[in-house]
Amino acid sequence: MHQIKLLRLPISYFLFSIFLLFSSNASANFDFNANCVKAYQNIFELKLNAARQLIAAEKRARPNNSIVPFLENYVDYYYLLTTESKSEFERLESNKDDRLDQISDDDKNSPYCLYAQAQINLQWALIRGRYGSYFTAAREINKANSLLQENTKKFPGFHLNSMGLGLINAVMGAMPDGFLKSSLSTFGLKGNLQNGLNMLDKLAENLPKSTYEPFYEEVVFNYAYVLSDVAHSSAAYAKTMKYTARIADSSLLKCYVQAYVCSRNGHTDEAISILANKPSGAAYQAFPYLDYLMGIAKLNKLDMSAGASFERYLQTNKGVNYIKDSYLHLGWIALLKGDENGYSAMMAKAKANGYNFHERDKQALNEANSPVPNKDLLKARLLFDGGYSSKGLDILADSKADDFTSSKDKTEYYYRLGRLNDALGKDDLALMSYQNAITIGKSLKYYFAAKSAVQMGKIFEAKKNVQKAKSSFNLAIAMKGHEQENSIENEAKQGLRRVGG
């Protein structure tokens, strides 16, 4: 990898800025001093033990420094993010109120007082939402939003407010219908995806030129997540690689963000290279998910050595997510190797093991309960996900719809052809295939028809054919009772907003 090394502002410059920030109140107990900055930087390299030691030293030296509980919460947040452990979440959750109590009792004239409380609420909400505790998460998001809005009024020049507000706006603006959205609606909380994106983009662009430069990595982490997972932006790859380029290669979080966005956006070879060269050693927090991500990337180029990565993930993971999905992928590997008994065994494990918190595990369970996939369609699917669309078309070149016996496979055949041609800019062929997928599959429980309608809408949107775009997006919304209904309907609604529907 050829990234530019992170160019830090001199620490003396940052400390001078902090001094100016707090010079109006000499008794301020939000002291983001050199030791705290170093701890914060270690957190964002995922050197959590080193961060814990620095925070403990700060706590001994300055027990009233309220940046300490703020940083302690960051450590817990990234520890839980990397372990995905529900039991550890339940063990650590009791820390939240004690930290908020110390911070809220401290200097009200510091912009960190409300900001730190908001961040702690937001971090617990983001973790809590992974385990389906939506109402409490909604309450915490609402609290974070109120605190940040108040802090913006009190300290309009405190640019970090935009980080949390940008994230909340983006997530709320793009959230599919469901319990979390309805819970948030009870608080009157609404968002705007584009406003959120604009806030985060402005911060990522301008923070390196400001006294808030040490917070750059956190902003980029949030922005990359929003671009890739929330907005599904075509700019996700380019912007993520641009903004992460200046972060040090010693950051394991950088490796994760880059590899994840590369993998999600068809840059599979780059994702594999990044993961193969990731920083390692005892200094870093264990991060089993990176093995899962390597498995996904390798299988998306039909590299059967992916199985070892999934096996390693299952052996080292102590969390609750991606277990069913790992067994599903191991089953696919067995199937592609011609081992149908092995496939059946893995589908049984996918049904019996793991949890249903994450969308990928829910979908894995659906697929484990579905008929055995056609091997050519499976290969085309994986190659498309990996960004190898020409190779995917080659797999289907000698096939036609009549070669497939079930309506499911016929629908999927047309859907896969549509996606592959769409990715290669062959719009007319893509539209024809999508329409065939809709005709055959609109009453089936599978997602292919509804997703085809969304993709048609996007093609017409790009062609400035507003009426056909609206019609396609509305068609996707009208289809009910299929897999991924909420997320596909939400994607269609976002499309309607873009074209003024």
N, C-alpha and C positions, 0 to 999 in steps of 0.2 A: 504494500500500500504506500502511496506517495502523498501523505497528507502533510500540510504545513503544521509545524509545531505551534502549540498554543502560545500566543504572545500575551503575557500577563502585564498589566500595568505594574510599575514598581510598587511594592507593598507600602513603602513610605508615602507614596502619593495617595494610595487608598486610605491609609490611616489619617493622613492630613485631611482628606475629604470627610472622613467620619468625624474627626475632631470639629471641623467646621459645622457639620450637621448638628452636633450636640452641644456646641459651645454656648448656646443660649440657656442651657440647663446643666450646670456642672455636676448635679447629683444624679444625672440620668443613669439608669441601671440596664440599659440596652447597649452594651459595649461590644460591638462587632470588631474586636481587636485582632491583632495578627494571629494569635492562637486560634481564635474562633474562625477566622478566614481559612486557616490551614485545615481545621477540622471539616469545614464545609466543603473544601476542595477534595479532601479525602473521601467524603461521602459520595461525591459525584464521579469519583474514579472507582467507586465500589470497594474502597479499602476501609471497610466498616470498623474493623478492630482498631486500626490506627486512629480513626475518628473518635471511637469510644474513649481511647486513652487520652487524647487531647482534650476532649470534653470533660473527662473526670479530673484532669489537671486543672482546667479552668474552674471547675466547680469547687475544688479545694482552695484555689487562690482567690477566687471572687465568688463566693456562694450566693451573692445577691444579684449576679449578672443574669438577667432574664433571657439573654440570648442562649443560655445553657439549655433550658427546657425546650426552647425552639429547635435547637440542633439535635437534642435527644429524640425529638419526634421525627426529624428527618431520618435518623438512623433506623428507628423502628419502621418507618414507612418503606425504605428501600430494602430493609431486611425482609419484611413481609412480601414485598413485591418480588424478590428473588426466590424466596422459599415457597410462596403460595400456600403456606400452612395455615389452615383454619384454627388449629389448636393453639398455634403461636399467636395468632391474631387475638384469640380469646384471652390468652395469658397477658398480653401486652396492653390490651384495650383500657384497662383500669388506670394506666398512666395518663390518659388524656385529660381527665378532669383536674388532676393535681397540677399539671403543666399549665392549663388554662387559668387556674386560680392564681398561680404565681405571677403569670404574665399580666393578667387583668388588674392585679393589685399594684402594678408597678407604674412607672412614669407615664402619665397620660399625655405628656407633651412630646413624646417620642413617636415618630411615624411607625416604629416597629411594634408598638403596643397593640393596636388593632390589627395590623398586618399579620403579626405572628399568630394571633388568635384565629384569624381567617384561614391561614395556611394549615394550621393544625386541624381545624374542622374539615377543610377540604380534603386533606390527606386521609383522614379516617373515613370520610364519605367514599372516596375512590376505592379504598381497600374493601370497605363494608359492602359496596355494591357488587363486588365480585362473588359474594356469598349469598346474594339474594335478599339482604336486609335493606329493602328499598325505602321504607318509610323513614327510618332513622337516618339513612344516607341523604334523603331529600331534605330532612330537617337541618342536617349539617351543611348541606350545600346552600340552603336558604340563609342560614346564619353567616356563612362565609361571605356570601354576596352582600348581605346587609353591612357587615363589618368593613368590607372593601369599599362599598359606596360611601360610607361615613368617613373612612380614611381619606378617600379622594377629595371630599369636601374640605377636610381639615388640613390635608397636606397635598395640594394639587401638583406640587413638583416632585412627589415621591413616585417615581416611574414604575416601581415594582407592583403597585396596585393593578396595573394593566395585565400582569401575568395571570393572576387568579381570575380577574374579570374576563379576560380574553378566553381562558379555558372554559369558564362557566357559560359564557355567551355561545361559544362554538358548540359545546356539548348539548346545551339546552336547545339551541336552534336546529340541531340535526337529529335530536333524539326520536326514535320510533315510538309509536303509541305503545303503552304498556304500563305496568304498575308504577315504575319509577317516575315516568312522565306525569301520570295522573297524580302521584303523591306531590310532586313539585308544583303542579298546577294548583293544588289546594293552598299553597303559599302565595299564589299569584306570580310565580317566577316564570318568566319567559326569556328566550334568548334569540340571538340573531347570528347565524353561522358566519356570514360575511364580516359582520362587525368584529366577531371574535378572531377571525383570521387576520383581519387588518391590525388589530391590537398586537397580536403575537408577532406578526411580520415586522411591524414598526419597531418593536422591542428588539427582535433578533438583529435587525439592521443597525440600530442605534446604540445598543448597550455597550458594545466594545469601545465606543468613543466617549463613554461617560464614566462617572465615578462608581457606577453600579456594575462594572465589568465582571467582577467575580460571580455574579448571578447568571452569567451568559449561558452556562451549560444547562441550568435548570430551565431557562426560557426555551432553548433549542429542543430539549427533551420533550417539553409540553407541546411545542409547535409541531414537531415531527409526528407525534402521536395524533394530533388533531388533523394534520394534513392527510395522513395515511389512513387512519381508522375512522375518523369522524366525517371529514369532508370527502374522502375518497378522491382526492385531488390528483389530476394528471401531473401537477407540478411537485408532488410529494417527493419523488426521487431527487429531482434536480435541486430543490430547495434544501432538502435534508443534507445532501452531500456538500452543498455550498456552505451551509451554516455550521456543519460539524467539522469542516476541514481545518479550522483553526484550533480545535480542541486537541489536547495532547493525546498521542497514541497510547499512553499509559492508562487511559481511562477505559475500563471495561464497560462502562455505561455507553461510551461512544461506540464501541464495538457492537453492543446490543442494538442501539438505535440504527446504526448504518446497516447492519446485517438484516434486521427486521424489515426496514423500509425497502432495501434491495430485494429481499425475498418476496415481499408483498407486491412489488411493482415490476416483476419480470426481469430483474437483473440478477439471475440466479448464480452465474459463475462468479460475479463480484461478491455476492453474499457468502458463498463457499470459501472464497479466498480470505475474506475478512474474518470469518469464524476460525479458519485454519490457522490464522496468525494472531489470534486474540491474545491479549496479555494474560499471563497465568502465574500461579505461585501462591504460597500461603498467605500473602498479603491481601489477596482478593476474596471477597465474599463468594461462596459457592453459588453457582447460577445454573442449575440443571437444565433450565429452559433452553439454553444455548445448544445443548445436545439435541433437543427436540427440533429446534430451528434448523440445525444442520441436517437432520433426517428429512425434514420437509424439503429443503433446498436440493439435496441429492436425489431424492425420489422424483422431484419435478424435472430432472434431466434423465430419468430412468436409470439412475445409478443404484444398483441393488445393494451396494454397501451401506445404503441408508439404514438398513435394518440394524446395524451395530449401534448407530446413533440413537434410534428409538429404544433399543434394549438398555443402553446406558442411561437414558432418561428415566425409564421405568425403575431401574435399580437405585438410582441416586435421588430421585424426586421424593420429597416428603410432603408435597402439596396435594391439592385436590383436583387440579385442572390438567387437561390434555391426556389423561390416562386412557379414556375410551378412544380418543382420536389416535393415540399411539398404537393401540391394538388394531384399529381399523387400518392404519397404514402398514403395519406388519402383515395383516391379512392380504392387503393388495400385493405386497412383495411376494408372498407365497403364491398367490394366484398367477402373477406374471411369470413366475418360475415354473408354473404348471403343477403346483402342489395344491390341489383342491381340498384335500383333507386338512392341510395346514391352514388354508383360508378359513374353513369352517371352525377350526379350533380357535383361531384368533377372533372370529366374530362372536363366539361364545364368551370369550374373555372380555370383549368390548361390552357385551350385555351385562356381564356379572360384576365387572370391576369399575372403579371410578365413580364420578358424580355427574350431575346434570346442571352445574352452575353456569359453565361457559357455553357459548353458542356452538363452538366447534365440537364439544362433547355431546350436545343435544343432537347435532347433525350426524355425528358418528353413530349414535344409537339408532337414529332413523335409518341410516345406511346399513347397519348391521342387521336390521330387521327387514331389509328390502331384498329382492332377488339378487343373485350373484351378478355383478356387473360384467358387461361385455368387455373383453380384454382390449380390443381396439379403441372402444370409446373411453376406457379408462386411461389408456396411453395418451390419447388425444387430449383428454382433460388435464392430465399431469403436465404434458408438454406446454399446453396453453398457459397454465398457472406459472410455469417456469420461464415464460417469455420466448419459447421456441415454437412460434406459430407456424413457420414453414414446415418444420418437421412434423408438427401435428397434422397439418393438411396432407402430408405425404402418407401418414398412417391411414387416413380415410380416403385416399385417392381412388382406390379400387372398390370402394363400398357404395351401396345405394340403399335407400330406405327399405326396399323390399327384402334386403338381406337380413333384416331384423324382424323377429316374429312378434314381440310384444309392443304395445302402444308406448310403453315407457321407453324402450330402446329406440323406437322410431323418432319419438319426440327428442330424446337426448341427442340422437344422430344429427338432426337438423339444428338443434341448439349449439352443439359443438362446432358444426360447420359454420354457423353464424358467427360465433365468437372468434374463430380462427381467421375467417375472412375479414371480419370487423377490425381485428388487430392489425391486419396487413393493409388496411385502407381500401379493401374491395367492397365498397358500400352496397352496390346493387346486388351482388351475390349474398352478402350478409343479410340484407333486408328480405330477400327471397327465402332464405333459410329460416330466419326468425319467424316469418309469417307462417311457414309450414309447421314450425314447432308449436305455434299458437293454435293453429287449426286442429292439430292432432291432440295436443296435450292440455287444452284449456280447462278440461274437466277433471284432470288427474290430480293426485295429491302432491306430485313432484313440482319443483320450483321452475322447471325449464321454460314453461310457457309464459309465466308472469315475468320472469327475468328477461325473456326475449322481447316482451313488449317494452320494458324499460330501455333495453339496448336500442330498439327501434326509435324510441323517443329521443335518445341521445344523438343518433345519426341525423334525424330530422332537425333537431335543435342546432347541430353544427352546420346544417345546410340552410339555416334560417327559415325553414318551413315550419312556422309556428303552429299552424292549425294541425298538421300531421303529428307534430311533436306532442301537442296537448292531447290529441286523440289517443296516441300510443301510451302516454303516461296514465291517462284515465282508464285505458283498457287494463293496464297492470293493476291499478287500484281496484277495479271491478272484480278481478279474480280473487276468490276466497277459498279458504280451506286447504291451502297448499303449504308446503315447507317454506320456512323463512318468510312467512307472510308479512310480519311486522317490518322487517328490515327492507324488503322489496317495496312494500307500500310507502315506507318513508322515503326511499330513494326516488320513487315516482313523484311523491309530493314535493321533494326538493327540486326535481326537474320542472314541475309545474310552476313553482315560485320563480325559477330562473327565466321561464318563457312568458311569465305574466299571466299564468292560468289561475 
